[in-house]
Amino acid sequence: MDLGLTDKVALVTGASMGIGLAVSTRLAEEGCHVAMVARRPGPLEEAAADIAAATGRDTIALPGDMTSWEDAERVAAEAIEHFGHIDIAVPNAGSSPGGLLEDLTPEQWDGSLDLKFMGHVRTVRAVIGHMRERGTGNITMVVGNDGLKPSHWELAAGVANAADHNFASSIAIQYAPHGIRVNTVNPGPVATTRWDTLEKAFARDKGITQERAHELTLSSLPLGYICTPEQVADVVAFLASDRAGYINGAHVPVDGGQRKALMDR
Ligand SMILES: NC(=O)c1ccc[n+]([C@@H]2O[C@H](COP(=O)([O-])OP(=O)(O)OC[C@H]3O[C@@H](n4cnc5c(N)ncnc54)[C@H](OP(=O)(O)O)[C@@H]3O)[C@@H](O)[C@H]2O)c1
């Protein structure tokens, strides 16, 4: 299927590693030019250069921290200055700690909401006026299935994800008449550095080995394996394309039908 993404311009946050790197790569393979955002310039510039070399697309590294309103506005402005416009935004940068209610610290709560929820709000706010003026745009937020399938150990992530869903649903309705579609993609466990960190913390809090934590994860996944970043990226690319032209305000699970409760024993 030709997604029709040739020469579209995408802005992807959290783009130097994991899901954001896979999304940037897939969008470039589909013909997009990509503005890639993360905090550390070194890995980001290396990733952008690798994708440009592999695809021949114009990929640029725009270092920025999505906990900062100024950085979010600046990277969007720099992308528009470089490419002339932005067609697709993929707010993806985020992380929330695992942990139980009585163990999570005030700093962990604040940090989780500030990046995983407000980081997405900042990114969207930085591009939405530009998209509205152009009368076209697509926003595909990488969120997480904890917002759809609550789990007491992933409480901090879950509430931030649920806030992202509410935000996305609201603006999907507001901006559809302006030619802008807004959707979320909701992975369960994905094989990235972040998942490894979460699995270690889960083992610690449950008093089990990481091997056992991994077994519990796999037992919760009917497909029997952990999702790859590329499998998430494929869904993002589809939703960002006109092939998904009638999908708006949707929260698409990419979790293999995970039965999360099996991890909460
Ligand atoms: N992996 C999973 O199992 C899983 C499951 C569900 C949902 N998700 C969601 O998917 C998204 C990506 O997760 P991932 O596993 O791919 O993460 P990851 O492998 O840890 O990569 C995180 C990326 O975000 C960047 N980043 C971190 N903090 C940032 C900030 N404040 N501002 C800008 N960029 C920042 C990192 O680069 P720098 O450190 O240089 O900034 C890196 O490029 C997150 O929103 C996560 O919640 C992941």
The ligand as an SDF file (V2000), in Angstrom:
LIG
                    3D

 48 52  0  0  0  0  0  0  0  0999 V2000
    8.7030    1.0910   25.6040 N   0  0  0  0  0  0  0  0  0  0  0  0
    7.5000    0.7490   26.0330 C   0  0  0  0  0  0  0  0  0  0  0  0
    7.2740   -0.3720   26.4810 O   0  0  0  0  0  0  0  0  0  0  0  0
    6.3520    1.7390   25.9360 C   0  0  0  0  0  0  0  0  0  0  0  0
    5.0510    1.2850   26.1990 C   0  0  0  0  0  0  0  0  0  0  0  0
    3.9930    2.1800   26.1220 C   0  0  0  0  0  0  0  0  0  0  0  0
    4.2160    3.4990   25.7970 C   0  0  0  0  0  0  0  0  0  0  0  0
    5.4850    3.9250   25.5490 N   0  0  0  0  0  0  0  0  0  0  0  0
    5.6650    5.3440   25.2270 C   0  0  0  0  0  0  0  0  0  0  0  0
    6.3610    5.4690   24.0040 O   0  0  0  0  0  0  0  0  0  0  0  0
    7.1540    6.6500   24.0380 C   0  0  0  0  0  0  0  0  0  0  0  0
    8.5850    6.3020   23.6680 C   0  0  0  0  0  0  0  0  0  0  0  0
    9.0700    5.3290   24.5890 O   0  0  0  0  0  0  0  0  0  0  0  0
   10.4350    4.5380   24.3100 P   0  0  0  0  0  0  0  0  0  0  0  0
   10.3160    3.2510   25.0160 O   0  0  0  0  0  0  0  0  0  0  0  0
   10.7540    4.5530   22.8700 O   0  0  0  0  0  0  0  0  0  0  0  0
   11.4780    5.4700   25.1250 O   0  0  0  0  0  0  0  0  0  0  0  0
   13.0880    5.4550   25.0980 P   0  0  0  0  0  0  0  0  0  0  0  0
   13.5980    4.2810   24.3430 O   0  0  0  0  0  0  0  0  0  0  0  0
   13.4880    5.6700   26.5120 O   0  0  0  0  0  0  0  0  0  0  0  0
   13.4300    6.7730   24.2480 O   0  0  0  0  0  0  0  0  0  0  0  0
   13.0510    8.0200   24.7570 C   0  0  0  0  0  0  0  0  0  0  0  0
   13.3640    9.0960   23.7330 C   0  0  0  0  0  0  0  0  0  0  0  0
   12.8120   10.3260   24.2040 O   0  0  0  0  0  0  0  0  0  0  0  0
   13.8560   11.2980   24.3950 C   0  0  0  0  0  0  0  0  0  0  0  0
   13.4670   12.0950   25.5540 N   0  0  0  0  0  0  0  0  0  0  0  0
   13.4040   11.7210   26.8410 C   0  0  0  0  0  0  0  0  0  0  0  0
   13.0330   12.7580   27.6080 N   0  0  0  0  0  0  0  0  0  0  0  0
   12.8330   13.8120   26.7720 C   0  0  0  0  0  0  0  0  0  0  0  0
   12.4490   15.1640   26.9720 C   0  0  0  0  0  0  0  0  0  0  0  0
   12.2080   15.6610   28.1890 N   0  0  0  0  0  0  0  0  0  0  0  0
   12.3380   15.9750   25.8870 N   0  0  0  0  0  0  0  0  0  0  0  0
   12.6060   15.5080   24.6410 C   0  0  0  0  0  0  0  0  0  0  0  0
   12.9770   14.2280   24.3940 N   0  0  0  0  0  0  0  0  0  0  0  0
   13.1000   13.4040   25.4640 C   0  0  0  0  0  0  0  0  0  0  0  0
   15.1270   10.4550   24.5630 C   0  0  0  0  0  0  0  0  0  0  0  0
   16.3100   11.1570   24.1940 O   0  0  0  0  0  0  0  0  0  0  0  0
   17.0670   12.1260   25.2620 P   0  0  0  0  0  0  0  0  0  0  0  0
   17.2690   11.3040   26.4980 O   0  0  0  0  0  0  0  0  0  0  0  0
   18.3380   12.5300   24.5830 O   0  0  0  0  0  0  0  0  0  0  0  0
   16.1500   13.2840   25.4710 O   0  0  0  0  0  0  0  0  0  0  0  0
   14.8480    9.3470   23.5480 C   0  0  0  0  0  0  0  0  0  0  0  0
   15.0710    9.7920   22.2380 O   0  0  0  0  0  0  0  0  0  0  0  0
    7.0110    7.2400   25.4500 C   0  0  0  0  0  0  0  0  0  0  0  0
    6.0380    8.2590   25.4190 O   0  0  0  0  0  0  0  0  0  0  0  0
    6.5320    6.0610   26.2640 C   0  0  0  0  0  0  0  0  0  0  0  0
    5.7880    6.4360   27.3960 O   0  0  0  0  0  0  0  0  0  0  0  0
    6.5560    3.0780   25.5990 C   0  0  0  0  0  0  0  0  0  0  0  0
  1  2  1  0
  2  3  2  0
  2  4  1  0
  4  5  1  0
  4 48  2  0
  5  6  2  0
  6  7  1  0
  7  8  2  0
  8  9  1  0
  8 48  1  0
  9 10  1  0
  9 46  1  0
 10 11  1  0
 11 12  1  0
 11 44  1  0
 12 13  1  0
 13 14  1  0
 14 15  2  0
 14 16  1  0
 14 17  1  0
 17 18  1  0
 18 19  2  0
 18 20  1  0
 18 21  1  0
 21 22  1  0
 22 23  1  0
 23 24  1  0
 23 42  1  0
 24 25  1  0
 25 26  1  0
 25 36  1  0
 26 27  1  0
 26 35  1  0
 27 28  2  0
 28 29  1  0
 29 30  1  0
 29 35  2  0
 30 31  1  0
 30 32  2  0
 32 33  1  0
 33 34  2  0
 34 35  1  0
 36 37  1  0
 36 42  1  0
 37 38  1  0
 38 39  2  0
 38 40  1  0
 38 41  1  0
 42 43  1  0
 44 45  1  0
 44 46  1  0
 46 47  1  0
M  CHG  2   8   1  16  -1
M  END
$$$$
